[in-house]
Amino acid sequence: MAQKEIMEQQDIRKLDVTKLHPLSPEVISRQPTINIGLIGHVAHGKTTLVRAISGIQTTRFKCELERNITVKLGYANAKIYKCEDESCPQPLCYMSYGSGKEDNPPCDVPGFRNCKMKLLRHISFVDCPGHEILMTRMLSGATVMDAAFLLIAANESCPQPQTIEHLSAVDILKLQNLIVLQNKVDTIQEHQARKQYKAIREFLKGTVAHDAPVVPVSSQLNYNIDAVCEYITKIPIPKRDFVSPPHMVVVRSFDVNKPGCGINDMKGGVVGGTITKGVLKVNQIVELRPGIIEKNADGKTVCKPIYSRIMSLFAEQNKLQFAVPGGLIGVGTSMDPALSRSDMLVGQVLGDVGTLPEVYIKLKIRKIKLLRRLVGVEKNDFGKQVSNLLKGEVLMLNILSMTIGVQIITVRKNSATLQLTAPVCTAVAEKVVLSRRVGGHWRLIGWGEIEDGVALDVQTIPAEMFS
Ligand SMILES: Nc1nc2c(ncn2[C@@H]2O[C@H](COP(=O)(O)OP(=O)(O)OP(=O)(O)O)[C@@H](O)[C@H]2O)c(=O)[nH]1
């Protein structure tokens, strides 16, 4: 189908959300609908793999280029294709391109160059930092993943500290679709690769990834990347809710004209994130919570949501008329760009006016489970027991894409009340992940779920103001 026809199909006037599916041509052609996380120890090749599949280098920030490590979450989109001729040899018949590629490009396999390829998946990669000091950032990326690639470098012993810690995190979040990639196989002999494969299988026993495929690859040399593409097509499409009022979790925010924010012809602030339910449309009025926190005339802390119009929607360079759940999308808004600069809106929730959950400043957490032993730490602390939570203790909490400092006010066996250092827009039963400072860095120690909380007053604007 020609791009022009698809753009015409993305006509909001003709949109019937009850008929949409993540693989509907007008969706998959323009927008990624699955998030795949890249997790694993520092420098095991996550960013290089993303580049091999999408053609995009996610390491974009100056400090990252200087230090050669990922600091922020990186994003890149890719389309996965298969040759339409069934006799095209596997896995060569699978191929990947960037998000802007047409839907039926010619096959690249010698002997099949007259054949067309079919677009099977459109995905977003969430490239997590592997450095131990950046664990809480990895956790905020993990909350938007539908599947994950766990990268394990073939030229190091397995497991390394953040290999264990990242796997524990996705285990806690009950992420089902894991694929283990034994990367850098170009640096070792075959017998060494076999030996390490056994060590990897041993390490995976009893974890959420116990029967995950382990695929040998070289991201640097593009070896076996077609097999990885084939595995991507086997990831089940998550069930999506297209009909509820739309909610989006903000994972990045920019002022205008920054590289990496996709289309840069907007005048207002830009937020990037994943829609968890519903469909966002161009021209729609939306609310962002918590928005701005202020003291009112009585000295009481109140939250003022940010109201704004959606001026544009985009997935990397693809302009959209509407955006659906899954995948990472950008939202160009009419808000003052000063509000969204430098990731200032990360952790906020964007959605239909009047439909967003409460904004809490205190939370009661139930069903708390602590890991038995510390993971992700080096020699001195490795394997130490995770001690019980203490009244007055300061922890880091991850709720959706929000990372927030908390102090424990009361603690019982499996529950605790927490004072937050900043308000958060969230809902009862949402999962939270707990980290504690160990050896100078935040380490994953456990998880729980929101039971209740103390909400702030929200200063809403009457609905008739938007008509
Ligand atoms: N020989 C070889 N080198 C690789 C391969 N994949 C990655 N590398 C190299 O390993 C180093 C680290 O790669 P990155 O892709 O930055 O690793 P990363 O896991 O994204 O690093 P962080 O995000 O900082 O944790 C770079 O110098 C890459 O060129 C591979 O398959 N073979």
The ligand as a Tripos MOL2 file, in Angstrom:
@<TRIPOS>MOLECULE
LIG
   32    34     1     0     0
SMALL
NO_CHARGES

@<TRIPOS>ATOM
      1 N1         33.7770   -7.6450   18.9200 N.pl3     1 LIG1
      2 C1         32.5530   -7.1930   19.1940 C.ar      1 LIG1
      3 N2         32.4130   -6.0450   19.8470 N.ar      1 LIG1
      4 C2         31.1580   -5.6140   20.1350 C.ar      1 LIG1
      5 C3         30.0080   -6.3400   19.7250 C.ar      1 LIG1
      6 N3         28.9100   -5.6830   20.1560 N.ar      1 LIG1
      7 C4         29.3560   -4.5670   20.7940 C.ar      1 LIG1
      8 N4         30.7140   -4.5300   20.7640 N.ar      1 LIG1
      9 C5         31.5680   -3.4710   21.3420 C.3       1 LIG1
     10 O1         31.3920   -3.4550   22.7560 O.3       1 LIG1
     11 C6         31.4560   -2.1180   23.2440 C.3       1 LIG1
     12 C7         30.2060   -1.7960   24.0350 C.3       1 LIG1
     13 O2         29.0940   -1.8500   23.1790 O.3       1 LIG1
     14 P1         27.7410   -1.0570   23.4790 P.3       1 LIG1
     15 O3         26.7850   -1.4550   22.4070 O.co2     1 LIG1
     16 O4         27.9940    0.3760   23.7090 O.co2     1 LIG1
     17 O5         27.3630   -1.7280   24.8750 O.3       1 LIG1
     18 P2         26.0970   -1.3790   25.7930 P.3       1 LIG1
     19 O6         25.6670   -2.6650   26.4070 O.co2     1 LIG1
     20 O7         25.0620   -0.6450   25.0240 O.co2     1 LIG1
     21 O8         26.7330   -0.4230   26.8940 O.3       1 LIG1
     22 P3         25.9000    0.3840   28.0650 P.3       1 LIG1
     23 O9         24.6170    0.8250   27.4530 O.co2     1 LIG1
     24 O10        26.7700    1.5240   28.4680 O.co2     1 LIG1
     25 O11        25.6710   -0.5970   29.1490 O.co2     1 LIG1
     26 C8         31.6150   -1.2200   22.0240 C.3       1 LIG1
     27 O12        32.9980   -0.8960   21.8960 O.3       1 LIG1
     28 C9         31.1590   -2.0940   20.8710 C.3       1 LIG1
     29 O13        31.7880   -1.7520   19.6520 O.3       1 LIG1
     30 C10        30.2050   -7.5730   19.0090 C.ar      1 LIG1
     31 O14        29.2680   -8.2880   18.6260 O.2       1 LIG1
     32 N5         31.4870   -7.9350   18.7810 N.ar      1 LIG1
@<TRIPOS>BOND
     1     1     2 1
     2     2     3 ar
     3     2    32 ar
     4     3     4 ar
     5     4     5 ar
     6     4     8 ar
     7     5     6 ar
     8     5    30 ar
     9     6     7 ar
    10     7     8 ar
    11     8     9 1
    12     9    10 1
    13     9    28 1
    14    10    11 1
    15    11    12 1
    16    11    26 1
    17    12    13 1
    18    13    14 1
    19    14    15 2
    20    14    16 1
    21    14    17 1
    22    17    18 1
    23    18    19 2
    24    18    20 1
    25    18    21 1
    26    21    22 1
    27    22    23 2
    28    22    24 1
    29    22    25 1
    30    26    27 1
    31    26    28 1
    32    28    29 1
    33    30    31 2
    34    30    32 ar
@<TRIPOS>SUBSTRUCTURE
     1 LIG1         1 GROUP 0 **** ****
